[in-house]
Amino acid sequence: MRISEVDFGARQPVEGYGPDFFRLGGETHAAPLLIAPGLVQGWGGYNDTETLLALVGQVDVLLIGTGGQVAHIPTDLRAVLEDAGLGVEAMDSPAACRTYNVLLSEARRVALAVLPVG
C-alpha cells in the first residue's frame, strides 16, 4: 500500500482542539468557530443563523460540531439552512473536525461550524 501525504493547498485543516480552542495553521482560535473557504472566525452558536446563511452558494455541506457529545441541532435552524439550499450534517465536534479534514482533502466545498468539546 502506498501512503501519500495530503496536500490541503491554501485550505486549512483542523490540526487540534481542546476544551475552549481549535488550532488551524499553527494558530489557536477561541471556540466556537466557523471555518469556510477563505474564512476563519468566531461563531455565535445556534442563534447565529445569518452567518451560516452567508455560506449559501459557497459550500455544499455545512458540518456542525455539537460539542463533546452528539446532539440534535435546533429543528428551526436545520429547516432554515436546508430551505436555503445548504446541506447540514450534525455530529459531535471531534467527529465534525475529522470529517471536515477528510472532505477538505478531497477538495470538497465544505464548511465547519463547531462548538467547544469541553
C-alpha contacts under 8 A as a table, 3 or more apart, distances in Angstrom:
res1	aa1	res2	aa2	distance
6	V	105	S	6.45
7	D	105	S	6.96
8	F	11	R	5.39
8	F	12	Q	6.81
8	F	13	P	7.32
8	F	104	L	6.97
8	F	105	S	5.68
8	F	107	A	7.84
11	R	37	P	7.05
11	R	38	G	7.61
11	R	104	L	7.38
12	Q	24	L	6.14
12	Q	25	G	6.16
13	P	24	L	6.25
13	P	25	G	7.54
13	P	100	Y	7.51
13	P	101	N	5.33
13	P	104	L	7.12
14	V	17	Y	7.76
14	V	22	F	7.05
14	V	23	R	6.02
14	V	24	L	5.10
14	V	25	G	7.92
14	V	97	C	6.20
14	V	98	R	7.83
14	V	100	Y	7.89
14	V	101	N	6.59
15	E	22	F	7.65
15	E	23	R	5.36
15	E	24	L	5.46
15	E	25	G	7.33
15	E	26	G	7.63
16	G	22	F	5.80
16	G	23	R	4.99
16	G	24	L	7.33
17	Y	20	D	7.77
17	Y	21	F	5.56
17	Y	22	F	4.21
17	Y	23	R	5.95
17	Y	117	V	7.79
18	G	21	F	5.29
18	G	22	F	6.49
18	G	116	P	7.32
18	G	117	V	6.41
18	G	118	G	6.97
19	P	116	P	5.80
19	P	117	V	5.16
19	P	118	G	3.91
20	D	30	A	6.00
20	D	31	A	5.30
20	D	32	P	7.77
20	D	116	P	5.40
20	D	117	V	7.13
20	D	118	G	6.59
21	F	28	T	6.34
21	F	29	H	5.46
21	F	30	A	4.57
21	F	31	A	4.95
21	F	32	P	7.72
21	F	116	P	6.78
22	F	28	T	5.74
22	F	29	H	5.30
22	F	30	A	6.53
22	F	31	A	6.48
22	F	33	L	7.70
23	R	26	G	6.17
23	R	27	E	5.43
23	R	28	T	4.40
23	R	29	H	6.07
24	L	27	E	5.40
24	L	28	T	6.56
24	L	29	H	7.61
29	H	33	L	7.50
30	A	33	L	7.05
30	A	42	G	7.19
31	A	42	G	6.77
31	A	43	W	7.69
31	A	114	V	7.48
31	A	115	L	6.20
31	A	116	P	5.45
32	P	42	G	5.90
32	P	43	W	5.34
32	P	44	G	7.03
32	P	45	G	6.84
32	P	113	A	7.50
32	P	114	V	5.63
32	P	115	L	4.51
32	P	116	P	5.74
33	L	40	V	7.20
33	L	41	Q	5.82
33	L	42	G	4.48
33	L	43	W	4.80
33	L	112	L	7.86
33	L	113	A	5.82
33	L	114	V	5.41
33	L	115	L	6.76
34	L	39	L	7.58
34	L	40	V	5.81
34	L	41	Q	5.38
34	L	42	G	5.86
34	L	43	W	5.31
34	L	111	A	7.43
34	L	112	L	5.68
34	L	113	A	4.39
34	L	114	V	6.43
35	I	39	L	5.64
35	I	40	V	4.62
35	I	41	Q	6.70
35	I	111	A	5.59
35	I	112	L	5.06
35	I	113	A	6.41
36	A	39	L	4.97
36	A	40	V	6.55
36	A	55	L	7.83
36	A	59	V	7.84
36	A	110	V	6.71
36	A	111	A	4.38
36	A	112	L	6.47
37	P	58	Q	7.69
37	P	109	R	7.72
37	P	110	V	7.68
37	P	111	A	7.15
43	W	48	D	6.99
43	W	51	T	7.79
43	W	113	A	7.01
43	W	114	V	7.91
44	G	47	N	6.58
44	G	48	D	4.97
45	G	48	D	5.53
45	G	115	L	7.17
46	Y	49	T	6.74
46	Y	73	I	7.50
46	Y	74	P	7.36
46	Y	77	L	7.16
48	D	51	T	5.86
48	D	52	L	7.01
49	T	52	L	5.26
49	T	53	L	6.17
49	T	77	L	7.04
50	E	53	L	4.97
50	E	54	A	6.25
51	T	54	A	5.32
51	T	55	L	7.33
52	L	55	L	5.55
52	L	56	V	7.71
52	L	81	L	7.66
53	L	56	V	5.58
53	L	81	L	6.57
53	L	84	A	7.36
55	L	58	Q	5.25
55	L	59	V	6.15
55	L	86	L	7.96
56	V	59	V	6.37
56	V	60	D	7.89
56	V	84	A	6.91
56	V	85	G	6.76
56	V	86	L	5.95
57	G	60	D	7.34
57	G	86	L	7.98
58	Q	109	R	7.07
59	V	62	L	7.17
59	V	86	L	7.46
59	V	109	R	4.53
59	V	110	V	5.18
59	V	111	A	6.48
60	D	86	L	6.14
60	D	87	G	6.05
60	D	108	R	7.93
60	D	109	R	5.45
60	D	110	V	6.06
61	V	86	L	6.06
61	V	87	G	4.44
61	V	88	V	5.73
61	V	89	E	7.36
61	V	109	R	6.88
61	V	110	V	5.16
61	V	111	A	6.54
62	L	86	L	6.89
62	L	87	G	5.97
62	L	88	V	4.91
62	L	89	E	6.34
62	L	110	V	5.94
62	L	111	A	4.86
62	L	112	L	5.76
62	L	113	A	7.21
63	L	88	V	5.98
63	L	89	E	4.93
63	L	90	A	5.87
63	L	91	M	7.60
63	L	96	A	6.13
63	L	100	Y	7.12
63	L	110	V	7.49
63	L	111	A	6.18
63	L	112	L	4.81
63	L	113	A	6.24
63	L	114	V	7.86
64	I	88	V	7.24
64	I	89	E	6.13
64	I	90	A	4.67
64	I	91	M	6.41
64	I	92	D	7.97
64	I	93	S	7.47
64	I	96	A	6.63
64	I	112	L	5.93
64	I	113	A	4.85
64	I	114	V	5.54
64	I	115	L	7.95
65	G	90	A	6.04
65	G	91	M	5.36
65	G	92	D	5.01
65	G	93	S	3.85
65	G	94	P	7.40
65	G	95	A	7.58
65	G	96	A	5.22
65	G	97	C	7.53
65	G	112	L	7.39
65	G	113	A	6.19
65	G	114	V	4.19
65	G	115	L	5.65
66	T	69	Q	6.62
66	T	70	V	6.09
66	T	71	A	5.92
66	T	72	H	7.76
66	T	73	I	7.46
66	T	90	A	6.77
66	T	91	M	5.98
66	T	92	D	4.87
66	T	93	S	5.52
66	T	114	V	6.50
66	T	115	L	5.57
66	T	116	P	7.88
67	G	70	V	7.20
67	G	92	D	5.38
67	G	93	S	4.84
67	G	94	P	7.83
67	G	114	V	7.12
67	G	115	L	4.87
67	G	116	P	5.10
67	G	117	V	4.42
67	G	118	G	7.12
68	G	92	D	5.68
68	G	93	S	6.00
68	G	94	P	7.19
68	G	116	P	7.12
68	G	117	V	4.12
68	G	118	G	6.17
69	Q	91	M	7.94
69	Q	92	D	5.08
69	Q	93	S	7.57
69	Q	117	V	7.82
70	V	90	A	7.81
70	V	91	M	5.31
70	V	92	D	4.41
71	A	90	A	7.64
71	A	91	M	6.98
71	A	92	D	7.11
72	H	75	T	7.92
72	H	90	A	7.04
73	I	77	L	7.08
73	I	78	R	6.87
73	I	90	A	6.92
74	P	77	L	5.32
74	P	78	R	6.48
75	T	78	R	5.22
75	T	79	A	6.18
76	D	79	A	5.04
76	D	80	V	6.15
77	L	80	V	5.26
77	L	81	L	6.24
78	R	81	L	5.29
78	R	82	E	6.01
78	R	88	V	6.98
79	A	82	E	5.22
79	A	83	D	5.84
80	V	83	D	5.19
80	V	84	A	6.26
81	L	84	A	5.16
81	L	85	G	6.59
81	L	86	L	5.39
81	L	87	G	7.37
81	L	88	V	7.28
82	E	85	G	5.03
82	E	86	L	4.97
82	E	87	G	5.88
82	E	88	V	6.88
83	D	86	L	7.36
90	A	96	A	7.57
91	M	95	A	6.29
91	M	96	A	5.83
92	D	95	A	5.54
92	D	96	A	6.13
93	S	96	A	4.86
93	S	97	C	6.08
93	S	114	V	6.03
93	S	115	L	6.53
93	S	116	P	7.13
93	S	117	V	6.24
94	P	97	C	5.24
94	P	98	R	6.39
94	P	117	V	7.42
95	A	98	R	5.14
95	A	99	T	6.01
96	A	99	T	5.10
96	A	100	Y	5.91
96	A	112	L	7.39
96	A	114	V	7.57
97	C	100	Y	5.08
97	C	101	N	6.27
97	C	112	L	7.60
98	R	101	N	5.19
98	R	102	V	6.36
99	T	102	V	5.12
99	T	103	L	6.18
100	Y	103	L	5.25
100	Y	104	L	5.91
100	Y	110	V	7.00
100	Y	111	A	7.32
100	Y	112	L	6.63
101	N	104	L	4.96
101	N	105	S	6.09
102	V	105	S	5.13
102	V	106	E	6.53
103	L	106	E	5.08
103	L	107	A	6.54
103	L	108	R	5.42
103	L	109	R	7.94
103	L	110	V	6.88
104	L	107	A	5.01
104	L	108	R	5.55
104	L	109	R	7.48
104	L	110	V	6.79
105	S	108	R	7.52
